[in-house]
Amino acid sequence: MKGANAVPFVPLCLRASVPHSSLMSLVLIGYRGSGKTTIGRGLATCLGRPFIDADELIVARASKSIREIFEQDGESAFRRYETEVLAESISRHGHVLSFGGGVIESEANRQLLRSADHVIVYLRCDPQELLRRIERDAQSVQMRPPLTALGGGIDEIRNVLARREPIYRSLMTAELDVTHLTPQEAITHIAGLDRA
């Protein structure tokens, strides 16, 4: 059935049965622009859980934007902050946690994510939609640097995503394609995992 009130088909792919415990945190990973912060905040409200956004903690700790950290201190400084915040946050139970898209690039960070025994949801999104969302978010454009010499456009997104997607999938408990979902629709699907 199609129409304004039709529920879209949403591929929510589960790696295996999703373990459930109120002590487990829900961890959101995915590329910049996939909706981790927006969905994470809404999910935390929906489930009555505390929300932690790693990028916000990094900005508060450094007292500068992510772009400023990259420009003034270098990417390695940002990655050190990222690992510190991950190590502190991942031990939290019963939270909704959102991590920056590149957190998975470090083997040490991947080990922290694997060992935490939380439900990890990869928010997958089509590159063209990611570009549209990133360009539409003026704050993201101003506060976040390009990730490669390609300058942040569609070629950068495709190249970085090609490298990261297998890693996201190796870490995930579930994958939700958010390309055509509103944040509320994504929240509803992920909340269903928590209640399963």
N, C-alpha and C positions, 0 to 999 in steps of 0.2 A: 504494500500500500504506500503510495507516495502522496505528498501534499504537505501543507504547512505544519500539520500536527504529527507527521510520520516520525517515528524514532529511527535515526540513521543506524545502519549496520556499523558496528564498531568492533574492529578486530582487537579484542583484549586477549593477547596471547599469554598463556601461563606456561612457565617452564615445567612446573610440576604442581601438585596440589599446594595451595598457599597455606602455610602454617598460620595459625591464629593464636594470638595471645595479646592481652591488653598491655603486656610489658614490651612487646615488640614495637619498634618505631616503624613508621612508613617513610621510606627514603625516596625522594624524587631525583632522578638523574636525567640528563638529556642536553641537547644543544641549546645554546643561547636563543631565546625567543620561543622556546617550546612551551613556556607557561609555568615553569617550576615554581616561581614565587607566587604568582596569582593563584594558581591551583592549590599550592601548598597552604596559603593563608585560608582559602575557602574550605579546604579539606579539614584543616585544624579546627576551624569554627564549627563545621558540620559534625565532627567527631568529638568535640569537646576536649581537644588535645592541645598542648602548647606547640607553637611553631617556631622553628629556628631556620633562618636563612643565612647560610654560610657567607655569602657575599656581603650581606649587611654587617655581619660580625667583623669581617676583614676590613671593611671601610671604617667602622668605628675604631677598631684596634689601631689602624694606621693613621687615622685622622686625615684621610685623603681619599679621593675616588680611585676606582680601579685603574682608570686611565692614568691618573697622576702617579700611582704606584709604578705602573709599567714605565712611564716616561722618566720619572725621577730616580727610581731605585732598581728598575729592571724587572724582567719577567721572573727571574730566579727569586727575587724578594717576594713577589706576589705568591709564587708557588710555595715558599716557606710559610707564609701566613696561612695559605690554603690548607697545608698539611697540619699546622697547629690547630686550626679551627676544626678540621675534620676529626682529629684525634680527641679533642675535647667534646665535640658534639655527638659523635657516633656512639659514645658510651651511654647516652641518654635513652631511657626507655619510655615508651608510651607517648612519644612525640611525633610530629610530622617534621621531617628534615629536608631541606632543599640545598643541593650543592651545585656549584658552578660547573659548567659543561666540561671544563678541562680537568676536573679533579681526578678523573679516571686515568689520566695519562701517566701518572707516577705509579710504579709497581708497589711502593710502600703504601700509597693511598688505596690501591686495589686490595691489598692485604687487609687493611683496616676495614674496608667495606665488607669483604668476605667474612671476616672473623666476627663481625657484629651480630650476625644472626637476626637481621631485621628484614622486613619485606621491602625489596628494592624495585621500584617501578620506573621503567624507562619510558619517558614521554617522547615517542617518535613523531617526527613531523617532516613533511616534504620540504626539500630545500627551497623551492620557490615560495612556499608559504612562510618559511622561516625568514627569508629576506623581506617579504612584505611586512611581517610583524616587527622585525628589527628596525626597518626604515620608518615605520609608523610610530615607534616609541622614541621620541626625541631625547628622553633622558638616557636611554641605552646608547644612542648614537654619541651623545656628549660625554658620557661617563665611562664608556668601555672602549678599549683600543681595538683596532683590527687585529686578527690573530696571526696573520701571515703578511708577506709582502704583496699579496694579491689585493689588499686594501679593504676587505670586508664584504665584497660583493658576492654574487652567486657562485663564481668560481671558487672563492675561498670557502664558502659554506659547503659546496660539494666535495672539495678536497679534504677538508678537515673532518667532515662527517664520514667520508669513506674510510678514514683512519680510525675514527672513534666508534663508529657504530658496532663493529664486532666486539669491541671492549664493553660497550654498554650492554650488549646482549649476553656477554659472558658473565656479567655481574648481576643481571636482573633476575627477579622472581617473576615479574610480569611486564609485558610491553603493551602500552596503550597508544594507538595511533591517534594523535590529537589534531591532525591536519585539518579536519572538517568539523571539529567539536568546539563548542563554546566552553569557557572555563567551567560553567555549572554542569554541563554534560560530562566533562572529564571528572569532576568531583564526584558526581553520582556513580560513575563506573568504578572509580577507585575506592570510594566508601563501601561499595558492595564487596570488595575484597576483604575489607576489615571486618565486615559482618558475616562473612561466609563461615 
